[in-house]
Amino acid sequence: MGRSNPPTIIIHGTQVKYLSSPYKRYLINFFYDYLKIKGTPIQIQFKENLNPYSKKIKN
């Protein structure tokens, strides 16, 4: 978890910009059910990581 007020969940990935809005909503509902949170908003942040192997190294 990133912060505690409101709870923030940070998801790191290389292609998070391609996640659809319904899937993001699914994740929020999943965390509500899994963490048994009611009446508290949950924030999810998606952070794009760079793939170190995506660029070829020039000699």
C-alpha positions as CSV (number, residue, x, y, z in Angstrom):
1,M,0.0,0.0,0.0
2,G,1.2,3.5,-0.8
3,R,-0.6,5.7,1.7
4,S,-3.2,5.1,4.5
5,N,-5.7,8.0,4.2
6,P,-7.4,7.1,1.8
7,P,-5.8,3.7,1.3
8,T,-3.8,3.8,-1.9
9,I,-2.6,0.7,-3.8
10,I,0.2,1.2,-6.3
11,I,0.4,-1.2,-9.2
12,H,3.7,-1.2,-11.2
13,G,3.9,-2.6,-14.7
14,T,5.2,-2.1,-18.2
15,Q,1.9,-1.8,-20.0
16,V,-0.5,-0.4,-17.4
17,K,-1.5,2.4,-19.9
18,Y,-3.4,-0.3,-21.9
19,L,-5.6,-1.4,-19.0
20,S,-9.3,-0.7,-19.7
21,S,-11.5,1.3,-17.4
22,P,-13.8,-1.7,-16.6
23,Y,-10.7,-3.8,-15.6
24,K,-9.5,-1.0,-13.3
25,R,-13.0,-0.9,-11.7
26,Y,-12.8,-4.7,-11.3
27,L,-9.5,-4.3,-9.5
28,I,-11.0,-1.7,-7.1
29,N,-13.9,-4.0,-6.4
30,F,-11.5,-6.9,-5.9
31,F,-9.5,-5.0,-3.2
32,Y,-12.8,-3.9,-1.5
33,D,-13.8,-7.5,-1.2
34,Y,-10.4,-8.9,-0.3
35,L,-9.6,-6.3,2.3
36,K,-13.2,-6.2,3.6
37,I,-13.4,-2.4,3.4
38,K,-16.8,-0.7,3.4
39,G,-17.4,3.0,3.2
40,T,-13.8,3.9,2.6
41,P,-12.6,5.0,-0.8
42,I,-9.7,3.2,-2.3
43,Q,-7.3,4.8,-4.7
44,I,-5.3,2.8,-7.2
45,Q,-2.3,4.3,-8.9
46,F,-0.7,2.7,-11.9
47,K,2.9,3.4,-12.5
48,E,4.6,2.6,-15.8
49,N,8.0,1.0,-15.5
50,L,10.6,1.1,-18.2
51,N,11.6,-2.3,-19.6
52,P,15.4,-2.3,-19.5
53,Y,15.5,-5.0,-22.3
54,S,13.3,-3.1,-24.8
55,K,16.2,-1.0,-26.1
56,K,19.1,-2.5,-27.9
57,I,22.5,-1.5,-26.5
58,K,24.7,0.3,-29.0
59,N,28.4,-0.6,-29.0
